[in-house]
Amino acid sequence: MSVKLATLVLATADDTTGLERQLADWGTKRIRRLALLYKVEGEYEDGSRERARAAVFGVLARHGLGGQAEMVTVVGCEGLSTPFGHVLADLDDGTATNGARRLAIGVARGSPPADGDLDRASFKSHVAAVVEAAMADAGLSGADVVTAIVNTPQPAIGDKGLRGRKARAVAALGAGIALGEIEAARVTDASVLTDASLFTRRVQTFAGPTVKQIEAIVVGNRAGAGGDLVACSAVTDDLTDMRPLKRMLTAAGLALDADGEIAARDRVVAMILKSGVPADGKIHGLRTTLFTPGLPVEKHVRGAQSGLMAALLGTTCAFTTFDPVQQCPVGGSAACAIVQTG
């Protein structure tokens, strides 16, 4: 058993030609579970995410794989970003590594919740249970999980923007409870969105219009798993500070070259990065136009992320998103990378 990763460049949001080829190459009968991360060009309300998800699950259904796959779909290809998808497949290929820790993935989904529950602190228990099911699917303990990725439904009534942000925070803290990072008693309606000291370090959460239930993907390293991939993670205090990411990658086995840059950057086969900015919009203590009316702040941030990742990793295929609410220090980033072993 081993986890393989493919990166598919997308011509359109609903482009499935690369996915079809990759599934055929792996052999659909060997696939035990799938985790898909798609970053498509488009806007929140133009249906891009919906088209991408429908097209992918249409392909998976034809191959009998829909029940063993979870998918996160985001928009936002500003700056130097290439529309693409990461596909992680756990293959039954008979390989093992004689005890070495290698990449493992697990997936799970819950039952459809009531809209009014999504942004309540009490929903933490539902999220934690789904993440625990994904951990069991992967054969990982909380300590083994490098990053838990959680999809939550987008609230449909009331102030959808505020409620959606709160729902993502509740999802993050619920996942943190499952991983052993967060004390359940600290997660209250009063602390969600307000307690800056309450955050996870190994969770990224998302919300989407086509998500009907909590969906979880866990990424970690398990002794004896096959393959040549490992996962690593870090949080930063600042959008532009690349030092924690360099430390994360060197701890995973990469080296720095004579200029202090990552050597063998092609061994970083995936970077999953969710970044935020301080509420005052200042970077390094100086005023910016991040919150000036006109261009939404998330577009500023995603454009900045694309340039930072292109410089750090030499790629325009980085899964960069905005607003890691209660997933790292305010103004920082939550990062997960998947690296080929040397």
Backbone as numpy.savetxt, mean C-alpha at the origin, in Angstrom:
# Nx Ny Nz CAx CAy CAz Cx Cy Cz
6.76 -23.09 -2.69 5.92 -21.89 -2.69 6.80 -20.65 -2.69
6.50 -19.70 -3.55 7.24 -18.45 -3.59 6.35 -17.34 -4.12
6.69 -16.11 -3.76 5.97 -14.94 -4.24 6.76 -14.31 -5.37
6.09 -14.09 -6.49 6.67 -13.40 -7.63 5.99 -12.04 -7.77
6.70 -11.08 -8.34 6.14 -9.75 -8.56 6.37 -9.33 -10.00
5.32 -8.83 -10.64 5.41 -8.27 -11.99 4.92 -6.83 -11.96
5.57 -5.98 -12.72 5.15 -4.59 -12.88 4.67 -4.41 -14.31
3.42 -4.00 -14.45 2.76 -3.90 -15.75 2.49 -2.44 -16.08
3.08 -1.92 -17.13 2.78 -0.56 -17.59 1.42 -0.58 -18.29
0.58 0.40 -17.96 -0.81 0.43 -18.44 -0.99 1.48 -19.53
-1.58 1.06 -20.65 -1.90 2.01 -21.71 -3.15 2.81 -21.37
-4.08 2.17 -20.67 -5.32 2.81 -20.21 -5.65 2.23 -18.85
-6.62 2.82 -18.17 -6.98 2.32 -16.85 -7.47 0.88 -16.90
-8.15 0.51 -17.98 -8.71 -0.84 -18.07 -7.88 -1.76 -18.97
-6.60 -1.45 -19.14 -5.71 -2.28 -19.95 -5.38 -3.57 -19.20
-5.72 -4.71 -19.77 -5.44 -5.99 -19.12 -4.52 -6.89 -19.96
-3.94 -6.34 -21.03 -3.11 -7.19 -21.90 -1.90 -7.73 -21.15
-1.25 -6.88 -20.37 -0.09 -7.34 -19.61 -0.46 -8.34 -18.54
-1.59 -8.12 -17.89 -2.05 -9.06 -16.86 -2.34 -10.42 -17.46
-3.01 -10.45 -18.59 -3.32 -11.73 -19.25 -2.02 -12.48 -19.57
-1.04 -11.78 -20.10 0.23 -12.43 -20.44 0.94 -12.95 -19.20
0.92 -12.14 -18.13 1.63 -12.55 -16.93 0.98 -13.75 -16.26
-0.33 -13.77 -16.21 -1.02 -14.92 -15.62 -0.71 -16.19 -16.42
-0.68 -16.07 -17.74 -0.36 -17.23 -18.57 1.07 -17.69 -18.33
1.97 -16.74 -18.16 3.37 -17.09 -17.92 3.54 -17.82 -16.59
2.86 -17.33 -15.55 2.95 -18.00 -14.25 2.22 -19.34 -14.23
1.14 -19.42 -14.99 0.30 -20.61 -14.95 -0.78 -20.44 -13.90
-2.01 -20.25 -14.34 -3.07 -19.91 -13.38 -3.32 -21.02 -12.37
-3.04 -22.26 -12.72 -3.28 -23.37 -11.79 -2.30 -23.34 -10.62
-1.18 -22.64 -10.80 -0.18 -22.58 -9.72 -0.41 -21.42 -8.77
-1.32 -20.51 -9.09 -1.50 -19.30 -8.29 -2.39 -19.60 -7.09
-1.84 -19.36 -5.90 -2.58 -19.60 -4.66 -3.30 -18.35 -4.18
-2.70 -17.20 -4.37 -3.33 -15.93 -4.00 -2.64 -14.81 -4.76
-3.35 -13.69 -4.91 -2.85 -12.53 -5.64 -3.10 -11.26 -4.85
-2.17 -10.33 -4.95 -2.34 -8.98 -4.43 -1.97 -8.01 -5.54
-2.86 -7.08 -5.85 -2.65 -6.17 -6.97 -2.72 -4.74 -6.49
-1.75 -3.93 -6.90 -1.70 -2.50 -6.59 -1.62 -1.76 -7.92
-2.69 -1.03 -8.28 -2.75 -0.34 -9.56 -2.80 1.17 -9.33
-1.97 1.89 -10.08 -1.95 3.36 -10.06 -2.29 3.82 -11.48
-3.46 4.42 -11.65 -3.95 4.74 -12.98 -4.10 6.25 -13.15
-4.04 6.68 -14.40 -4.25 8.09 -14.67 -5.73 8.38 -14.63
-6.07 9.54 -14.05 -7.47 9.90 -13.94 -7.73 10.74 -12.71
-8.99 10.97 -12.44 -9.43 11.78 -11.31 -10.36 10.95 -10.43
-10.62 11.45 -9.23 -11.45 10.70 -8.28 -12.83 10.39 -8.82
-13.41 11.31 -9.59 -14.82 11.16 -9.97 -15.03 10.78 -11.44
-13.96 10.40 -12.15 -14.14 10.12 -13.58 -14.28 8.63 -13.91
-14.34 7.80 -12.89 -14.56 6.38 -13.12 -13.32 5.57 -13.44
-12.13 6.18 -13.37 -10.91 5.45 -13.74 -10.67 4.26 -12.82
-10.81 4.47 -11.53 -10.59 3.36 -10.59 -11.60 2.24 -10.80
-12.83 2.65 -11.04 -13.88 1.65 -11.26 -13.61 0.81 -12.50
-13.16 1.48 -13.59 -12.87 0.73 -14.83 -11.70 -0.22 -14.64
-10.68 0.24 -13.94 -9.52 -0.61 -13.72 -9.89 -1.85 -12.91
-10.60 -1.63 -11.84 -10.96 -2.75 -10.97 -11.88 -3.73 -11.68
-12.86 -3.21 -12.40 -13.78 -4.09 -13.12 -13.06 -4.92 -14.17
-12.13 -4.29 -14.90 -11.40 -5.01 -15.94 -10.54 -6.11 -15.34
-9.83 -5.79 -14.25 -8.95 -6.79 -13.63 -9.75 -7.95 -13.07
-10.82 -7.65 -12.34 -11.58 -8.74 -11.75 -12.36 -9.53 -12.81
-12.63 -8.91 -13.95 -13.20 -9.67 -15.06 -12.23 -10.73 -15.55
-10.95 -10.36 -15.69 -9.93 -11.32 -16.09 -9.77 -12.41 -15.04
-9.68 -12.00 -13.78 -9.47 -12.98 -12.72 -10.65 -13.96 -12.62
-11.87 -13.45 -12.82 -13.04 -14.32 -12.76 -12.99 -15.38 -13.85
-12.55 -14.99 -15.04 -12.47 -15.95 -16.13 -11.48 -17.08 -15.84
-10.50 -16.77 -15.01 -9.50 -17.78 -14.66 -9.78 -18.43 -13.30
-10.91 -18.10 -12.69 -11.25 -18.69 -11.41 -10.41 -18.20 -10.26
-9.89 -16.96 -10.36 -9.00 -16.42 -9.35 -9.59 -15.28 -8.54
-10.82 -14.87 -8.84 -11.39 -13.70 -8.18 -11.51 -13.85 -6.68
-11.76 -15.06 -6.20 -11.95 -15.27 -4.77 -10.68 -15.31 -3.97
-9.53 -15.32 -4.62 -8.26 -15.38 -3.90 -7.37 -14.18 -4.22
-8.00 -13.06 -4.55 -7.26 -11.85 -4.90 -7.85 -10.64 -4.21
-6.98 -9.70 -3.84 -7.40 -8.39 -3.37 -6.64 -7.33 -4.16
-7.28 -6.18 -4.34 -6.72 -5.15 -5.21 -6.94 -3.77 -4.62
-5.91 -2.95 -4.68 -6.00 -1.53 -4.34 -5.78 -0.74 -5.63
-6.70 0.15 -5.93 -6.62 0.96 -7.15 -6.65 2.43 -6.77
-5.67 3.20 -7.22 -5.60 4.62 -6.91 -5.43 5.41 -8.21
-5.81 6.68 -8.16 -5.54 7.60 -9.26 -4.43 8.55 -8.82
-3.87 9.24 -9.81 -2.88 10.25 -9.49 -1.53 9.95 -10.11
-1.37 10.27 -11.39 -0.09 10.05 -12.08 0.54 11.39 -12.45
0.49 12.31 -11.50 1.10 13.62 -11.75 2.62 13.51 -11.81
3.23 14.56 -12.35 4.68 14.63 -12.36 5.31 13.57 -13.24
6.20 12.78 -12.66 6.98 11.79 -13.40 6.43 10.38 -13.25
5.16 10.26 -12.92 4.58 8.94 -12.65 4.11 8.25 -13.93
4.42 6.97 -14.03 3.92 6.11 -15.09 2.71 5.34 -14.59
1.59 5.32 -15.33 0.47 4.46 -14.92 0.92 2.98 -14.99
0.70 2.25 -13.91 1.21 0.88 -13.87 0.46 0.09 -12.80
0.72 -1.20 -12.79 0.21 -2.07 -11.75 1.29 -3.01 -11.27
1.36 -3.21 -9.95 2.16 -4.28 -9.37 1.25 -5.48 -9.15
1.68 -6.64 -9.57 0.93 -7.88 -9.32 1.84 -8.83 -8.56
1.43 -9.17 -7.34 2.16 -10.13 -6.53 1.38 -11.43 -6.53
2.06 -12.51 -6.87 1.43 -13.82 -6.96 2.16 -14.81 -6.07
1.42 -15.48 -5.21 1.96 -16.57 -4.41 1.76 -17.85 -5.20
2.87 -18.42 -5.66 2.83 -19.56 -6.57 3.17 -20.86 -5.84
2.44 -21.89 -6.19 2.72 -23.23 -5.70 3.73 -23.86 -6.65
5.02 -23.54 -6.40 6.06 -24.00 -7.32 7.06 -24.95 -6.68
6.78 -25.35 -5.44 7.62 -26.35 -4.79 8.95 -25.86 -4.29
9.20 -24.53 -4.34 10.49 -24.03 -3.89 10.45 -23.69 -2.40
11.61 -23.70 -1.79 11.78 -23.30 -0.40 13.20 -22.78 -0.24
13.48 -22.13 0.89 14.80 -21.53 1.08 15.49 -22.07 2.32
15.08 -23.25 2.79 15.78 -23.90 3.90 15.88 -22.99 5.12
14.80 -22.31 5.44 14.76 -21.51 6.66 14.99 -20.03 6.47
15.51 -19.59 5.33 15.72 -18.16 5.11 14.38 -17.44 5.05
14.36 -16.22 5.53 13.12 -15.43 5.53 12.94 -14.78 4.16
11.82 -15.06 3.54 11.51 -14.51 2.23 10.07 -14.00 2.22
9.74 -13.29 1.15 8.46 -12.61 1.05 7.28 -13.58 1.11
6.27 -13.21 1.90 5.00 -13.93 1.95 3.88 -12.90 1.92
2.76 -13.27 1.32 1.60 -12.38 1.27 0.36 -13.14 1.73
-0.60 -12.39 2.25 -1.89 -12.96 2.62 -2.98 -11.97 2.31
-4.17 -12.48 2.04 -5.32 -11.61 1.70 -6.55 -12.07 2.48
-7.45 -11.13 2.73 -8.71 -11.44 3.40 -9.68 -10.30 3.17
-10.95 -10.59 3.32 -11.98 -9.55 3.24 -13.07 -9.84 4.26
-13.73 -8.77 4.72 -14.79 -8.91 5.70 -16.16 -8.86 5.06
-17.18 -8.79 5.88 -18.55 -8.65 5.40 -18.86 -7.16 5.22
-19.78 -6.81 4.31 -20.10 -5.40 4.08 -20.62 -4.74 5.36
-20.02 -3.63 5.78 -20.45 -2.94 7.00 -21.54 -1.91 6.73
-22.15 -1.45 7.78 -23.08 -0.33 7.68 -22.29 0.96 7.45
-22.82 1.85 6.62 -22.12 3.10 6.31 -21.80 3.89 7.58
-22.71 3.90 8.52 -22.50 4.69 9.72 -21.41 4.17 10.63
-20.97 2.93 10.41 -19.93 2.35 11.27 -18.52 2.69 10.82
-18.34 3.06 9.56 -17.01 3.12 8.96 -16.06 4.06 9.68
-16.56 5.20 10.16 -15.68 6.19 10.78 -15.83 6.24 12.30
-16.41 5.22 12.88 -16.50 5.12 14.33 -15.34 4.31 14.88
-14.85 4.71 16.03 -13.72 4.01 16.62 -14.03 2.54 16.89
-15.27 2.23 17.16 -15.65 0.84 17.45 -15.42 -0.08 16.25
-15.31 0.49 15.04 -15.08 -0.31 13.84 -13.68 -0.90 13.82
-12.82 -0.44 14.74 -11.45 -0.94 14.82 -11.42 -2.46 14.97
-12.37 -3.01 15.71 -12.37 -4.46 15.97 -12.64 -5.24 14.70
-13.55 -4.72 13.86 -13.85 -5.39 12.59 -12.60 -5.38 11.70
-11.94 -4.23 11.61 -10.73 -4.13 10.78 -9.66 -5.08 11.31
-9.45 -5.07 12.61 -8.42 -5.93 13.20 -8.67 -7.39 12.88
-9.93 -7.82 12.92 -10.25 -9.22 12.64 -9.92 -9.58 11.19
-10.18 -8.66 10.24 -9.88 -8.95 8.84 -8.36 -9.01 8.62
-7.63 -8.10 9.23 -6.17 -8.12 9.10 -5.60 -9.39 9.72
-6.15 -9.81 10.85 -5.70 -11.06 11.46 -5.96 -12.24 10.54
-7.09 -12.22 9.83 -7.38 -13.30 8.87 -6.37 -13.29 7.73
-5.96 -12.11 7.26 -4.95 -12.03 6.21 -3.59 -12.53 6.72
-3.27 -12.22 7.98 -2.03 -12.72 8.56 -2.04 -14.25 8.61
-3.17 -14.82 9.01 -3.28 -16.28 9.05 -3.15 -16.86 7.65
-3.73 -16.18 6.66 -3.63 -16.65 5.27 -2.18 -16.69 4.80
-1.38 -15.74 5.29 0.03 -15.66 4.90 0.94 -16.51 5.77
0.43 -16.99 6.90 1.28 -17.70 7.84 2.25 -16.77 8.55
1.81 -15.53 8.83 2.66 -14.52 9.45 2.13 -14.14 10.82
3.03 -13.92 11.75 2.67 -13.32 13.02 2.65 -11.80 12.87
2.15 -11.12 13.89 2.16 -9.66 13.84 3.56 -9.10 13.68
4.52 -9.72 14.34 5.90 -9.25 14.24 6.50 -9.50 12.86
5.99 -10.51 12.15 6.52 -10.83 10.82 5.98 -9.91 9.73
4.86 -9.24 9.98 4.23 -8.40 8.97 5.07 -7.13 8.79
5.44 -6.86 7.56 6.19 -5.64 7.25 5.24 -4.49 6.99
4.17 -4.74 6.25 3.14 -3.72 6.01 1.79 -4.40 5.80
0.77 -3.84 6.44 -0.61 -4.23 6.20 -1.27 -3.14 5.36
-1.86 -3.54 4.26 -2.53 -2.61 3.35 -4.02 -2.88 3.45
-4.78 -1.83 3.79 -6.20 -2.01 4.07 -7.03 -1.10 3.17
-7.99 -1.69 2.49 -9.00 -0.98 1.71 -10.26 -0.87 2.54
-10.81 0.33 2.66 -12.06 0.51 3.37 -13.08 1.16 2.45
-14.35 0.84 2.60 -15.36 1.51 1.77 -15.37 3.02 2.01
-15.66 3.77 0.98 -15.81 5.22 1.09 -17.19 5.53 1.64
-17.30 6.25 2.76 -18.64 6.62 3.26 -19.45 7.32 2.18
-20.73 7.00 2.15 -21.60 7.49 1.07 -22.52 8.62 1.50
-22.61 8.90 2.78 -23.52 9.95 3.24 -22.75 10.93 4.13
-23.34 12.12 4.33 -22.72 13.13 5.15 -21.54 13.79 4.46
-20.61 14.31 5.26 -19.39 14.93 4.74 -18.45 13.80 4.32
-18.54 13.40 3.06 -17.82 12.22 2.61 -16.30 12.39 2.68
-15.81 13.62 2.47 -14.37 13.84 2.56 -13.85 13.63 3.97
-14.49 14.29 4.94 -14.07 14.16 6.33 -14.30 12.75 6.84
-15.45 12.18 6.52 -15.75 10.84 7.00 -14.83 9.80 6.37
-14.48 10.01 5.10 -13.57 9.08 4.45 -12.19 9.12 5.08
-11.73 10.31 5.43 -10.42 10.42 6.08 -10.45 9.75 7.46
-11.54 9.98 8.18 -11.66 9.36 9.49 -11.75 7.84 9.36
-12.45 7.36 8.33 -12.55 5.91 8.13 -11.18 5.31 7.85
-10.35 6.01 7.08 -9.00 5.50 6.82 -8.15 5.49 8.09
-8.37 6.49 8.96 -7.64 6.52 10.22 -8.07 5.36 11.12
-9.38 5.11 11.21 -9.87 3.99 12.00 -9.32 2.67 11.45
-9.29 2.55 10.12 -8.76 1.33 9.50 -7.28 1.15 9.84
-6.53 2.25 9.82 -5.10 2.16 10.16 -4.91 1.70 11.60
-5.66 2.30 12.51 -5.49 1.97 13.92 -5.99 0.56 14.22
-7.07 0.14 13.55 -7.53 -1.23 13.71 -6.50 -2.23 13.23
-5.86 -1.93 12.09 -4.79 -2.81 11.61 -3.62 -2.80 12.59
-3.32 -1.63 13.14 -2.25 -1.54 14.13 -2.51 -2.39 15.36
-3.77 -2.49 15.75 -4.14 -3.37 16.86 -3.81 -4.81 16.50
-4.17 -5.23 15.30 -3.89 -6.60 14.86 -2.40 -6.90 14.84
-1.58 -5.91 14.48 -0.13 -6.11 14.40 0.56 -6.00 15.75
-0.18 -5.56 16.78 0.42 -5.38 18.09 1.10 -4.04 18.27
0.86 -3.11 17.36 1.47 -1.78 17.45 0.66 -0.82 18.30
-0.64 -1.01 18.35 -1.55 -0.04 18.96 -2.35 -0.71 20.08
-2.48 -0.02 21.22 -3.34 -0.49 22.29 -4.78 -0.14 21.93
-5.66 -1.13 21.95 -7.04 -0.92 21.53 -7.72 0.17 22.35
-7.40 0.27 23.64 -8.07 1.24 24.51 -7.77 2.68 24.10
-6.67 2.90 23.38 -6.32 4.27 22.97 -7.13 4.73 21.77
-7.76 3.81 21.08 -8.50 4.17 19.86 -9.94 4.49 20.26
-10.23 5.76 20.37 -11.56 6.23 20.75 -12.03 7.26 19.73
-13.30 7.58 19.77 -13.80 8.61 18.85 -13.11 9.95 19.10
-12.63 10.17 20.32 -11.93 11.42 20.62 -10.50 11.43 20.10
-9.88 10.26 19.95 -8.47 10.23 19.54 -8.28 10.09 18.04
-9.29 9.60 17.33 -9.18 9.44 15.88 -9.12 10.81 15.22
-8.12 11.04 14.42 -7.82 12.28 13.69 -7.22 13.38 14.57
-7.25 13.23 15.89 -6.82 14.34 16.75 -5.54 14.07 17.53
-5.27 12.83 17.87 -4.11 12.50 18.69 -2.91 12.23 17.79
-2.04 13.23 17.66 -0.90 13.11 16.75 0.13 12.09 17.23
0.07 11.72 18.51 1.01 10.72 19.03 0.54 9.30 18.77
-0.68 9.14 18.25 -1.26 7.82 18.03 -1.19 7.48 16.55
-0.20 6.67 16.18 -0.08 6.30 14.78 0.61 4.94 14.66
0.37 4.29 13.55 1.02 3.02 13.24 2.33 3.30 12.50
3.08 2.25 12.27 4.32 2.35 11.51 4.39 1.34 10.36
3.42 0.43 10.32 3.48 -0.64 9.32 2.12 -0.86 8.66
1.42 0.24 8.40 0.09 0.16 7.81 -0.07 1.25 6.77
-0.77 0.95 5.68 -1.22 1.96 4.72 -2.69 1.67 4.41
-3.52 2.71 4.44 -4.95 2.51 4.20 -5.45 3.34 3.04
-6.51 2.82 2.41 -7.09 3.42 1.22 -8.61 3.30 1.30
-9.28 4.16 0.54 -10.75 4.09 0.42 -11.10 4.22 -1.06
-12.16 3.53 -1.46 -12.52 3.60 -2.86 -13.99 3.38 -3.09
-14.52 3.91 -4.20 -15.96 3.84 -4.47 -16.46 2.44 -4.78
-15.59 1.55 -5.23 -16.04 0.20 -5.56 -15.76 -0.80 -4.44
-15.19 -0.34 -3.35 -14.88 -1.21 -2.22 -16.14 -1.34 -1.36
-16.60 -2.55 -1.15 -17.85 -2.79 -0.42 -17.63 -3.36 0.97
-16.40 -3.80 1.27 -16.10 -4.37 2.57 -14.63 -4.11 2.88
-14.24 -4.33 4.12 -12.82 -4.21 4.43 -12.06 -5.29 3.68
-10.99 -4.87 2.99 -10.14 -5.78 2.24 -8.71 -5.57 2.72
-8.02 -6.65 3.02 -6.68 -6.54 3.58 -5.68 -7.36 2.78
-4.50 -6.76 2.61 -3.33 -7.44 2.06 -2.22 -7.29 3.09
-1.59 -8.38 3.49 -0.43 -8.26 4.36 0.80 -8.73 3.59
1.89 -8.01 3.81 3.18 -8.28 3.19 4.19 -8.48 4.31
4.90 -9.58 4.29 5.89 -9.82 5.34 6.93 -10.82 4.89
7.78 -11.21 5.81 8.84 -12.17 5.53 8.66 -13.37 6.45
8.66 -14.56 5.85 8.42 -15.79 6.62 9.58 -16.76 6.41
10.02 -17.35 7.48 11.09 -18.34 7.39 10.64 -19.53 6.56
11.48 -19.93 5.60 11.19 -21.10 4.79 10.41 -20.83 3.53
9.91 -19.60 3.35 9.21 -19.28 2.10 10.21 -19.30 0.95
9.74 -19.60 -0.24 10.63 -19.65 -1.39 10.82 -18.29 -2.02
11.50 -18.27 -3.14 11.69 -17.04 -3.89 12.92 -16.27 -3.48
13.08 -15.09 -4.09 14.26 -14.27 -3.86 13.89 -12.84 -3.48
12.70 -12.66 -2.90 12.24 -11.32 -2.53 12.11 -11.19 -1.02
12.36 -9.99 -0.52 12.10 -9.65 0.88 11.42 -8.29 0.92
10.67 -8.06 1.98 10.00 -6.77 2.18 10.66 -6.03 3.32
10.62 -4.71 3.26 11.14 -3.86 4.33 10.26 -2.62 4.43
10.29 -1.94 5.56 9.43 -0.77 5.73 10.11 0.25 6.62
9.59 1.47 6.56 10.10 2.57 7.38 9.05 3.67 7.42
9.18 4.55 8.38 8.41 5.79 8.38 9.39 6.95 8.41
8.97 8.09 7.88 9.79 9.29 7.91 9.02 10.40 8.60
9.75 11.43 9.00 9.13 12.60 9.63 8.90 13.73 8.65
9.38 13.58 7.43 9.38 14.69 6.48 9.24 14.14 5.07
8.42 14.77 4.27 8.17 14.34 2.90 9.44 14.16 2.09
10.41 15.05 2.27 11.59 15.06 1.41 12.80 14.33 1.99
12.70 13.80 3.19 13.84 13.17 3.84 13.99 11.74 3.34
14.99 11.49 2.55 15.24 10.17 1.97 16.15 9.31 2.84
16.71 9.86 3.89 17.65 9.08 4.71 17.00 7.85 5.34
15.79 7.95 5.92 15.18 6.72 6.46 14.93 5.66 5.39
14.63 6.08 4.16 14.42 5.11 3.10 15.73 4.46 2.69
16.81 5.22 2.66 18.12 4.63 2.37 18.53 3.65 3.47
18.27 4.01 4.73 18.59 3.09 5.81 17.76 1.81 5.71
16.48 1.96 5.34 15.62 0.80 5.16 16.16 -0.12 4.08
16.58 0.44 2.97 17.05 -0.37 1.84 18.41 -1.00 2.11
19.28 -0.28 2.80 20.57 -0.89 3.13 20.40 -2.01 4.16
19.46 -1.86 5.08 19.19 -2.93 6.04 18.65 -4.17 5.33
18.00 -3.97 4.17 17.47 -5.09 3.39 18.53 -5.72 2.49
19.76 -5.20 2.52 20.84 -5.84 1.78 21.43 -5.04 0.64
20.87 -3.86 0.36 21.46 -3.03 -0.69 22.64 -2.23 -0.15
23.44 -1.70 -1.05 24.61 -0.91 -0.67 24.49 0.49 -1.25
25.25 1.41 -0.68 25.37 2.75 -1.22 26.63 2.84 -2.07
26.54 3.60 -3.17 27.72 3.77 -4.01 28.61 4.89 -3.47
29.62 5.24 -4.22 30.57 6.25 -3.77 29.94 7.63 -3.59
28.82 7.85 -4.25 28.12 9.13 -4.12 27.05 9.11 -3.05
26.93 8.01 -2.32 25.92 7.91 -1.29 24.54 7.57 -1.80
24.47 7.15 -3.08 23.18 6.76 -3.66 23.04 5.23 -3.63
21.79 4.76 -3.78 21.53 3.33 -3.77 22.19 2.68 -4.98
23.04 1.70 -4.74 23.62 0.91 -5.82 22.65 -0.21 -6.19
22.74 -0.69 -7.40 21.87 -1.78 -7.88 20.41 -1.45 -7.61
20.00 -0.27 -8.07 18.63 0.18 -7.80 17.57 -0.72 -8.43
17.95 -1.47 -9.46 16.99 -2.35 -10.11 16.55 -3.49 -9.20
17.25 -3.71 -8.09 16.83 -4.74 -7.14 15.64 -4.29 -6.30
15.33 -3.01 -6.31 14.11 -2.53 -5.63 12.97 -2.69 -6.63
12.20 -3.75 -6.49 11.19 -4.07 -7.49 9.84 -3.42 -7.19
9.68 -2.86 -5.99 8.45 -2.13 -5.68 8.73 -1.16 -4.54
8.16 0.03 -4.65 8.16 1.01 -3.57 6.72 1.49 -3.39
6.20 1.29 -2.20 4.82 1.67 -1.85 4.94 2.77 -0.81
4.59 3.99 -1.17 4.90 5.17 -0.35 3.66 6.04 -0.21
3.27 6.30 1.03 2.15 7.20 1.31 2.68 8.36 2.13
2.55 9.58 1.60 3.18 10.76 2.19 2.16 11.83 2.55
2.51 12.60 3.58 1.69 13.73 3.98 2.53 14.98 4.15
1.87 16.06 4.53 2.54 17.33 4.78 1.94 17.95 6.03
2.68 18.84 6.71 2.12 19.50 7.89 0.91 20.36 7.52
0.05 20.57 8.49 -1.18 21.35 8.25 -0.89 22.79 7.84
0.27 23.32 8.24 0.60 24.70 7.86 1.24 24.78 6.49
1.50 23.65 5.85 2.06 23.63 4.50 3.52 23.98 4.42
4.20 24.11 5.55 5.62 24.48 5.52 6.49 23.24 5.32
7.51 23.39 4.48 8.51 22.36 4.26 9.86 22.94 4.66
10.56 22.27 5.56 11.82 22.76 6.11 11.65 24.16 6.69
10.48 24.41 7.28 10.22 25.67 7.95 9.84 26.83 7.06
9.75 26.58 5.76 9.46 27.66 4.82 8.07 27.50 4.22
7.43 28.63 3.94 6.10 28.65 3.34 6.14 28.03 1.94
5.09 27.28 1.62 4.91 26.76 0.26 3.49 27.10 -0.19
3.16 26.73 -1.41 1.81 26.96 -1.94 0.98 25.68 -1.93
1.35 24.72 -1.06 0.65 23.44 -1.04 -0.85 23.58 -0.84
-1.24 24.52 0.02 -2.66 24.68 0.34 -3.27 25.93 -0.30
-2.54 26.54 -1.24 -3.10 27.68 -1.95 -4.22 27.21 -2.87
-5.37 27.88 -2.88 -6.47 27.44 -3.76 -6.01 27.34 -5.21
-6.49 26.31 -5.86 -6.14 26.06 -7.26 -5.85 24.60 -7.46
-4.61 24.20 -7.24 -4.23 22.81 -7.39 -4.39 22.09 -6.06
-5.15 21.01 -6.00 -5.33 20.29 -4.74 -4.01 19.82 -4.16
-3.92 19.81 -2.83 -2.67 19.49 -2.16 -2.17 18.10 -2.55
-3.09 17.14 -2.75 -2.63 15.80 -3.07 -1.90 15.75 -4.41
-2.28 16.63 -5.35 -1.58 16.66 -6.63 -0.17 17.23 -6.46
-0.02 18.26 -5.63 1.32 18.77 -5.31 2.19 17.64 -4.76
1.64 16.93 -3.78 2.43 15.92 -3.08 2.78 14.76 -4.00
1.81 14.29 -4.78 2.11 13.17 -5.67 3.15 13.56 -6.73
3.10 14.79 -7.20 4.11 15.25 -8.13 5.49 15.28 -7.49
5.54 15.76 -6.24 6.82 15.79 -5.52 7.34 14.37 -5.28
6.45 13.48 -4.86 6.85 12.09 -4.63 7.46 11.47 -5.88
6.85 11.74 -7.02 7.32 11.11 -8.26 8.77 11.51 -8.56
9.09 12.77 -8.34 10.46 13.22 -8.57 11.43 12.64 -7.56
11.01 12.58 -6.29 11.87 12.02 -5.25 12.17 10.55 -5.53
11.16 9.79 -5.92 11.35 8.36 -6.15 12.16 8.11 -7.44
11.95 8.95 -8.45 12.76 8.81 -9.67 14.24 9.05 -9.37
14.51 10.04 -8.50 15.90 10.32 -8.15 16.49 9.23 -7.26
15.71 8.73 -6.31 16.21 7.73 -5.37 16.38 6.37 -6.02
15.39 5.97 -6.85 15.32 4.59 -7.34 15.52 4.45 -8.84
15.50 5.56 -9.56 15.67 5.47 -11.00 14.49 4.86 -11.72
13.28 5.08 -11.20 12.08 4.55 -11.83 10.93 5.54 -11.72
10.02 5.49 -12.66 8.79 6.28 -12.59 7.60 5.40 -12.21
7.87 4.14 -11.87 6.82 3.22 -11.41 6.94 3.03 -9.91
6.51 4.02 -9.15 6.44 3.93 -7.69 5.00 4.13 -7.28
4.52 3.32 -6.36 3.13 3.38 -5.92 3.02 4.44 -4.83
2.92 5.70 -5.28 2.93 6.86 -4.39 1.53 7.40 -4.21
1.15 7.65 -2.96 -0.18 8.17 -2.63 -0.07 9.20 -1.51
-1.19 9.84 -1.21 -1.22 10.97 -0.28 -2.00 10.63 0.99
-1.59 11.26 2.07 -2.33 11.33 3.34 -2.28 10.04 4.16
-1.13 9.77 4.78 -1.03 8.62 5.68 -1.56 8.95 7.07
-2.84 9.27 7.16 -3.41 9.74 8.41 -3.31 8.65 9.48
-2.62 8.99 10.57 -2.35 8.10 11.70 -1.63 6.82 11.27
-0.78 6.99 10.25 0.05 5.88 9.75 1.54 6.20 9.83
1.86 7.38 10.34 3.24 7.83 10.54 3.16 9.18 11.23
4.29 9.78 11.63 4.24 11.13 12.19 3.62 12.12 11.20
2.93 13.11 11.71 2.30 14.12 10.86 3.36 14.78 9.99
3.08 14.86 8.68 4.02 15.46 7.75 5.04 14.51 7.18
4.97 13.24 7.59 5.94 12.26 7.13 5.37 11.28 6.13
6.04 10.15 6.00 5.64 9.13 5.03 5.69 7.75 5.67
4.84 6.86 5.15 4.92 5.43 5.46 5.38 4.74 4.19
6.42 3.93 4.29 7.02 3.32 3.11 7.17 1.82 3.30
6.98 1.09 2.20 7.25 -0.33 2.13 7.93 -0.60 0.81
9.03 -1.32 0.83 9.72 -1.69 -0.40 9.86 -3.20 -0.48
9.89 -3.70 -1.69 10.15 -5.12 -1.95 11.45 -5.19 -2.75
12.37 -6.00 -2.26 13.74 -6.00 -2.76 14.15 -7.41 -3.14
14.87 -7.54 -4.24 15.47 -8.81 -4.61 16.72 -9.05 -3.77
16.87 -10.25 -3.24 18.05 -10.57 -2.47 19.26 -10.68 -3.39
20.42 -10.46 -2.84 21.63 -10.48 -3.65 22.13 -11.88 -3.92
